[in-house]
Amino acid sequence: MMDTVLLIDSCSDLPRSYVDENAIPFVSLVCNFKDREYKDDFGKSISYKEFFNAVRNGEMPSTAQVNVYEYTEIFKKYAAEGKSVIYLGFSSALSGSLSSAYLARDMVMEEIKDADITIVDSKSASLGEGLLAYNANEMLKAGASKDEVVSWLETNKLKVNHWFTVDDLGHLKRGGRLSGTAAFLGTLLDIKPVLKVDDEGKLIPISKVKGRKKSIKTLFEMLQENIEAPEEQVIAISHGDCIEDAEYLKKMIQKEYNVKDVIINHVGPVIGAHTGPGVVALFFFGNKR
């Protein structure tokens, strides 16, 4: 039986300790920042603190996807070792990385006839993608087959709820997510948007609330409305260097629900470049998004 390798990318925002302990291979998207190119590699090349502090001080990072060459190299490596690959990738609606992965897969499978590479478009971002990777990894550790894991991912990926709020609307505006007027008025009136990721894997604004605390409470209310079987779940919270807000949300959830565990981690520089500091995002499984 072929060994199965779960390959992920850096936009899954899993804690570096989990990635390292489980020896999960990953590809890195790129953040161009302070005239340098940094690999988004779960906080290793550039610390989350350094990144978010620079953005607070007006630094404008840009991002780049994983190129075809990089995917080809990693797919070839595992094919040569006789391993099956599941690549779980960042939402195709938010990045062109996945189309590079498909091109690379086709090239490698043409060259190495018995290569076995399956690509799953997570339609997810940050720890939404991370939760899918976490569950897939735990299944593989428990002895699930490649087909079982792929089938589970395809069945469950559109059940991952992504609810988030941002502190400063300017970053979403710059990324074309909000109009200039909405951003300006929002900042003036302390209006905080609540957004989600839809079935296509796109970001969509859902509501606007007044004040930071209220916006975080709204994330909790979305969980109350949508979560299924909380006691069977590990849920996740990612944040843009605002750990107190993430902890506040975690406490609210644990007070009411006996969830298995709560993973908290920073958003990496690629996602952080688009959300800015102060983003708080909540991820869990519902019966739909």
N, C-alpha and C positions, 0 to 999 in steps of 0.2 A: 504493500500500500504506500502511495506517495505521501510524504509529509506535507502538511498544509502550512503555508506561511501567511499570516495576516499582515498586510502592508498598509500603513496608514499615512496621513500627511499631517503637517504641523498645525493646520487649522482646526484639528480636533481638540486642541487646548487641554489635553490630559495632563495631570501632574507628571513632571519629569521622573519622579521617583517610581511611579507606576510603569511608565514606558521602559525605564532602565531595569527594574526588578523583573519584568516579564520579557525583557529582551525583544521588544516589538520594533521591527525595522520601520523607518519612516522616510518620506521625502519631505524636503523643506521648501516652502514657498519663500520668496525673498522680499526683504524690506530695504528700500533705499533710504538712507537716513544719515544726516550729517555728512553728505558727500561720500558715503561708503555703502557698500552692499553687505547686508547682514543676512545670514540664513536665519529663518524663523525656526528655531530648534528647541522649543520648550524652555527658553530662558537661559540657554548656555552661552551663546555668542554675545548676547546683549542682555543685561538684567532687566527685568520688567520695570523696576524702579527707575533705572536710568532712562529707559525709553519713555515712560509716561511723564517723568519730570521734564524731559526735553520738549515733549509735545505741549505740556502746560506752559512752557516758556516760549511757545510760538514756532517750534520746529515743525515742518510740514513733510512727513514721510510719504513715500509712494511705494507701491507694491508691485511685484512681478510674479507670474505663475511659474510652475515647474516646467522646464522645457522637455521636448521629445527625447533629446539625447540622454538626459538623466533617467527618464523612465526606461528607455531602452537598456541602459547599462544594468539597472537593478533587476528588470525582468529577465534579462539574459543570464545574470548571475544565478538566479534561482532555477531557471530552466536547465542550466548546465549542471546544477546539483541534483536535478531530478525532482524538484519540489513543485507542488501546486501552489499557485498564488491567488489570494483574494485581495484585490486592492480596493479599499473603502475610501472613496475620495470626497473632498469638499464639494458642496453643491454646484452643479454645472450652471445654475442660474446666477451664481455669484463670482465665478472664476472660469477662465478658459483652460485651467490645468487639466481637467478631465478629458477634454478633446485631444490634448497632447498624449495623455495616457492611452486613449483608444488607438491613436496612430502608432504609438510605440508597440502596443500589444500586437497589432496586425503585422508590423515589420518583424517582430521577434518570432511570431508563430509561423511566418512564411519561411524564416531561416531555420528555426528549430522545430521540426515537424511534431515532436511529441510534447511541446511546451503546453502547459495547462494554466492559463491566466484568465481569471474572471474579474471584471471590473464592476463595482457596485457604486452607482451615483447615490450618495447618501441623502441628497436633497436637503442636507443639514449643514449647520455651521457650529463652530466652537464646541462646547461640551455636548451639544445635541449630537453632533458627529462623534464626539468622544464617548457618549453613552452607548452608541451603537458598537463602537470599537471595543469598549469595555465588555459588553455582553458577548460579542463574538469571540473575544479572547478567552473569556471564562468558559464558553462552550467548548472551544478547542482544547483547553486544559482538561476539561472533563471527558474528553474523548469523542466529541462530535465529529462527524465526517465533514468534508469540505461542502458537499451538497446540502447537508443539514444547516450549516452555518449560512450559506448563501441564501437558502430558502427562508431562514429566519430573518435575515437582514431585509430581504425584499418584502416580506410580509409585514414587518414591524416599522420600517423606516418612516412611513407616513403617519405613525402614531406618536412620534417624538414631538412633544410640544416645546416650542421655543418662545418664551415670553421675555421681553427685555425693555429696559428704559435707559435713556442716556441723560447725562447731566447737562451737556452743552450741545445744542442742535447744530452748531456750525460744521461739525465734522460730517454729519449725515448730509448736510446741504452741499458741502464740497464734493462729496461722493455722488451727488445727484439724487439723493434720497428724499430731499425736502426742498420746497421752493424758498427763495431768499426771504420773502415777506413772512412766511410761516416761521422761519428761524428767528428773524428779527423780533417779531411780536412775542414769540415764545420766550425769548431771553428776557425781554422787558417785563413780562408778566409772571415770570417764574413758572411758566407752563412746561410740564415734562411730558413728552410723548411716551406712550406705551405701544410697542411694536411686536409683531410676531413674524415667524417665517411660515409661508404658506406651502401648499402641496407641490408647487413648482420649485420650491427652494428659494423663493424671493422674499425680501423684507417688505412687510406692509404695515403702515401705521394703523393702529386700531382705535386708540383714544388719546385724549390729552387730559392730564390732571394737574391740579395746582400743587406745587411743592414736591420736594424730594421724598419725604416720608410717605406721602400719599401714593406716590408712583411705585414705591417698593411694596406697600400694602396691596396695591392693585395686582402686582405679580402673584402675591400669595392668593388673592381672590381668584385669579385665573387657574391656579392649581386646585383650589377647592372645587371650582366648577368642572374641571376637566380630567383630574387624575383618576386612574383606574387601579384598583388593588394596590394601594400605597404600601402596605406592609410587605409586599413582594418586591419592592423596587429600591434600587439605589438611584437617588436623584442627584442633580448636579447644579451648581451655581458658578458662573464665571463672572469676573469683575475686572474693571480697568483701574487697578491700583486703588481700591476703596474697600479694603477687607472688612471694615466695621459694618458697612452696609450689607455685605454678603453674610456676615455673621448674624446680623439683625434679622435678615430674611430666614436664615437657617433656624434660628431660635423659634421664630413664629411658626415654621412648619413642624418642627419637632415637638412643639407644645401640643399640637393638635393631631399629628399623625405619627404612627410608629413605623417610619420608613426604615429599611435595612441600614442605609448609610447615606450620608450627604458628602459628595465630592465637591470641594471648593478649589478653584484655581484661577489664576490671572488669565485674561485673554492675551494671546500673543501679539507681537507687533503687527502682523499682517491684518488681523481683524481689528486690533486697536488703532491702526492708522485710519480706519473708516468710522470707528465709533467714538474715538477719543477717550480720555480718562473719564472715570466716573460711570462707565456703563455697568449695569448689573443685569445679568441674564439668568433665567431659570429654565431648567430642562427636566422633563419627566415624560412618562408614557401615559397617554390617554387612549380612548378608543379611536380617536382621530386627532388631527392637528387643530 
